[in-house]
């Protein structure tokens, strides 16, 4: 499913429509009454991890602060009340599921009150092939199992008074009173808290479980996980508590740098250069192994690793040894 860099690219596609009024709606969503969006103004858009949030207000209502203005206010408040790297958040429990498909406690199914001025936020979480298209529809790239060339059906289509439109594919949508956000855990946020992230990585759980915990590494998905573990030369099942602090620092550097470079490439229209994800050999020519790993009762995700480049540190053995 789309990871942090992809969702931020979706936000870039949406930004020209902020401030415009919805003139017509469509889509196949059954859990969202798309007609409730008709004649509302798209007030704002925000990205937090893998989630996209859209704020809607009555067309005659005030526009309110933009995402940039809200971020500046939050940053100023943080500087006023917190020293650098001062927020000491709780350490995450890395055994939780990596996806945020559960409905938050503050969410509700009602549509925003068009006469209420400020309105509500629409939370959008994308599925495996989720995407956003601006003023164009997605077209079939290949025939389906029946041999038909059938175009994907959008879950939501917003037509604006300007004549353009936005189409949302393969996503779950629900109303919430405000974005559920923790910028300190977002790997692409300027407020990302390295100290808290390092504490999360030190727990005695397989490092590949911790990296996908969205409470600790919001926006980090399976592609980023595979690639940064290879870049840091760490076996995915190595317990974080067995890794040296310098190794954890390097892994965190790889996570931030890889995510930022992926976002930069997306904004420049360039593809992702994968080294191990869905590959058969690593860049050095070693055969890769593939397994499905995940916490008990949680999501199991495909993982690729090189036994030669990514040896595991075993309990009770100070020497790295390859694990298959």
C-alpha positions in Angstrom: 0.0 0.0 0.0 1.2 3.6 -0.5 3.8 4.6 2.0 4.6 8.1 3.4 6.3 9.5 0.3 3.5 8.4 -2.0 0.8 9.9 0.2 2.6 13.2 0.3 2.7 13.1 -3.5 -1.1 12.6 -3.4 -1.3 15.7 -1.3 0.6 17.7 -3.9 -1.9 16.7 -6.5 -4.7 17.9 -4.2 -3.2 21.2 -3.2 -4.4 23.2 -6.3 -8.0 22.3 -5.4 -7.9 23.6 -1.8 -10.3 26.5 -1.4 -12.5 25.3 -4.2 -16.2 24.2 -3.9 -17.3 20.7 -4.8 -19.8 21.0 -7.7 -20.6 17.3 -8.3 -19.7 14.0 -6.6 -19.5 10.4 -7.6 -17.8 7.1 -6.7 -18.5 3.6 -5.6 -18.0 4.0 -1.9 -20.7 2.2 0.1 -19.6 3.3 3.6 -19.5 7.0 2.8 -22.5 8.9 1.5 -20.6 10.8 -1.2 -23.5 13.2 -1.7 -22.8 14.7 1.7 -19.7 16.3 0.1 -21.7 18.1 -2.6 -21.5 22.0 -2.4 -18.9 21.9 0.4 -15.6 23.7 0.2 -12.3 21.8 0.4 -10.6 23.8 3.1 -7.4 22.0 3.8 -5.3 18.9 3.3 -2.8 17.2 5.6 -0.7 14.1 5.6 0.2 12.1 8.7 2.1 8.9 8.1 0.1 6.8 5.6 -3.1 8.8 6.2 -4.5 11.7 4.1 -6.9 14.1 5.7 -9.2 16.5 3.9 -11.1 19.3 5.6 -14.5 20.4 4.3 -16.6 23.4 5.3 -19.8 25.0 4.1 -19.1 26.9 0.9 -20.0 30.3 2.4 -18.1 29.6 5.6 -14.6 30.9 6.6 -11.6 29.2 5.1 -9.8 28.9 8.4 -6.0 28.2 8.8 -4.2 26.2 6.1 -2.0 23.2 6.8 1.1 25.4 6.5 -0.3 27.9 9.0 -1.3 25.2 11.4 2.2 23.6 11.2 3.8 27.0 11.9 1.6 27.5 14.9 2.4 24.0 16.2 6.2 24.5 15.6 6.1 27.9 17.4 4.3 26.4 20.4 6.8 23.5 20.5 9.7 25.9 20.5 8.1 27.9 23.3 7.4 25.1 25.6 9.9 22.3 24.6 13.7 22.4 24.3 15.3 20.8 21.3 14.5 17.1 21.1 12.7 17.7 24.3 9.5 15.8 23.9 9.9 12.5 25.8 7.2 10.4 24.3 6.3 6.9 25.4 8.2 4.0 24.0 6.1 2.1 21.5 5.2 -1.5 21.9 6.5 -2.9 18.6 4.2 -5.9 18.7 1.2 -4.0 17.3 -0.1 -4.2 13.8 1.6 -1.9 11.3 -1.6 -0.7 9.5 -4.0 1.9 10.9 -7.3 0.5 9.6 -9.1 0.7 12.9 -11.5 3.5 13.4 -10.2 6.1 15.8 -12.2 6.8 19.0 -13.1 10.3 18.0 -14.3 9.3 14.5 -18.0 9.3 13.6 -20.0 8.4 10.5 -22.0 11.6 10.3 -21.2 14.0 7.4 -20.0 17.5 8.3 -22.7 20.0 9.0 -22.7 22.3 6.0 -24.0 25.2 8.1 -21.5 24.6 10.9 -18.7 26.7 9.4 -15.6 24.7 10.3 -16.8 21.3 9.3 -15.1 17.9 9.7 -12.2 16.0 8.3 -12.3 13.1 5.9 -9.7 10.5 6.8 -8.5 8.5 3.8 -6.4 5.3 4.2 -5.2 3.7 1.0 -5.2 0.0 0.1 -2.6 -2.0 -1.7 -3.1 -0.2 -5.0 -4.6 3.0 -3.7 -4.0 6.2 -5.5 -5.2 9.7 -6.3 -5.6 11.1 -9.8 -6.1 14.8 -10.6 -8.4 15.6 -13.6 -7.8 12.2 -15.1 -9.1 8.6 -14.4 -7.0 5.5 -13.9 -6.9 3.2 -16.9 -6.4 -0.5 -17.1 -2.8 -1.5 -17.7 -3.6 -5.1 -18.4 -6.5 -7.5 -18.8 -8.1 -9.0 -15.8 -8.5 -12.7 -15.1 -11.5 -12.8 -17.4 -9.5 -11.2 -20.2 -11.4 -7.9 -20.0 -9.8 -4.6 -20.1 -11.8 -3.0 -17.3 -10.8 0.4 -15.9 -10.5 0.7 -12.1 -13.6 2.2 -10.5 -12.8 5.1 -8.1 -14.2 5.1 -4.6 -14.7 8.8 -4.7 -14.8 11.5 -7.4 -14.9 15.2 -6.5 -15.7 17.6 -9.4 -15.0 21.2 -8.6 -16.4 24.4 -9.9 -13.1 25.1 -11.7 -13.8 22.2 -14.0 -11.1 19.9 -12.6 -11.7 16.8 -10.5 -10.0 14.4 -8.0 -10.4 10.7 -8.2 -9.6 8.4 -5.2 -9.0 4.7 -5.7 -8.9 1.7 -3.4 -9.2 3.5 -0.1 -11.2 3.6 3.1 -12.8 6.8 4.1 -14.4 8.0 7.4 -15.2 11.2 9.0 -13.3 12.4 12.1 -13.3 15.6 14.2 -9.6 16.3 13.6 -6.5 14.5 12.2 -5.0 11.9 14.4 -1.4 12.9 14.3 1.9 12.6 16.1 4.5 14.5 14.0 7.2 13.2 16.3 6.8 9.7 14.9 6.4 10.8 11.2 9.7 10.0 9.4 9.1 12.8 6.9 8.2 15.4 9.5 10.5 18.2 10.6 9.3 17.3 14.1 10.5 13.6 13.9 11.9 12.7 17.3 15.1 10.7 16.9 15.5 10.0 20.6 12.1 8.4 20.8 12.7 6.4 17.7 16.0 5.1 19.0 14.3 4.0 22.2 11.7 2.1 20.3 14.4 0.3 18.2 16.2 -0.9 21.3 13.4 -3.1 22.6 13.9 -6.9 22.5 11.7 -7.6 19.4 12.7 -8.4 15.8 13.7 -5.1 14.2 11.4 -5.7 11.2 8.4 -5.7 13.6 9.4 -2.4 15.2 9.9 -0.6 11.9 6.4 -1.2 10.8 4.8 0.0 14.0 3.0 3.1 12.9 3.0 4.5 16.4 6.8 4.7 16.3 7.5 5.1 12.6 4.5 6.7 10.9 4.6 6.4 7.1 7.3 3.7 7.1 6.0 0.7 5.1 7.2 -2.6 3.8 9.2 -1.3 0.9 11.1 1.2 3.1 11.6 -1.5 5.7 13.2 -4.0 3.3 15.4 -1.4 1.7 16.8 0.3 4.8 17.5 -3.1 6.5 19.7 -4.0 3.6 21.3 -0.6 3.5 22.1 -0.9 7.2 23.3 -4.5 6.8 20.9 -5.8 9.5 19.0 -9.1 9.4 15.3 -8.5 9.7 14.8 -10.9 12.6 17.6 -9.5 14.7 16.4 -8.3 18.1 16.8 -4.6 18.5 18.2 -5.0 22.0 21.2 -7.0 20.5 22.3 -4.2 18.1 25.0 -1.7 19.0 23.8 1.9 19.4 25.9 2.9 16.4 24.0 0.3 14.3 20.6 1.7 15.4 21.8 5.2 14.6 22.8 4.1 11.2 19.5 2.3 10.6 17.6 5.4 11.6 19.8 7.6 9.3 19.0 5.1 6.4 15.2 5.4 7.2 15.1 9.1 7.1 17.4 9.5 4.1 15.8 6.8 2.0 12.3 8.1 2.7 13.3 11.7 1.9 15.0 10.6 -1.4 12.0 8.6 -2.4 9.8 11.6 -1.9 12.2 13.8 -3.9 12.2 11.3 -6.7 8.4 11.2 -6.8 8.2 14.9 -6.9 10.7 14.9 -9.8 8.8 12.2 -11.7 11.5 9.6 -11.1 11.1 6.0 -10.1 12.3 4.2 -7.0 15.7 2.4 -7.2 15.1 -0.8 -5.3 18.0 -3.0 -4.2 16.3 -5.9 -2.5 12.5 -5.5 -2.5 11.0 -8.1 -4.8 14.5 -8.9 -6.2 16.3 -12.2 -6.6 19.8 -11.0 -6.0 21.3 -8.2 -4.0 23.5 -5.6 -5.7 26.6 -7.7 -4.9 25.1 -10.7 -6.8 24.2 -12.8 -3.7 21.0 -14.8 -3.8 18.3 -13.2 -1.7 16.0 -15.1 0.7 12.3 -14.3 1.2 10.1 -14.9 4.2 6.8 -13.7 5.7 7.4 -12.2 9.2 5.1 -10.4 11.7 4.1 -10.4 15.3 1.8 -13.0 16.7 -1.8 -11.9 16.0 -0.6 -9.1 13.7 0.1 -8.6 10.0 2.6 -10.8 8.3 4.6 -9.0 5.6 6.9 -10.3 2.9 10.6 -9.7 3.6 13.6 -10.0 1.4 17.2 -10.1 2.8 20.7 -11.2 1.9 22.1 -13.8 4.3 25.7 -12.7 3.4 25.2 -9.0 3.6 22.8 -9.0 6.5 24.0 -11.4 9.2 22.0 -11.6 12.4 23.3 -11.2 15.9 22.1 -14.1 17.9 21.4 -14.1 21.7 24.4 -15.3 23.6 26.8 -15.0 20.7 28.7 -11.9 20.2 29.7 -12.8 16.6 27.3 -12.1 13.8 26.1 -15.3 12.1 23.8 -15.6 9.1 20.3 -16.8 9.8 18.1 -18.3 7.1 
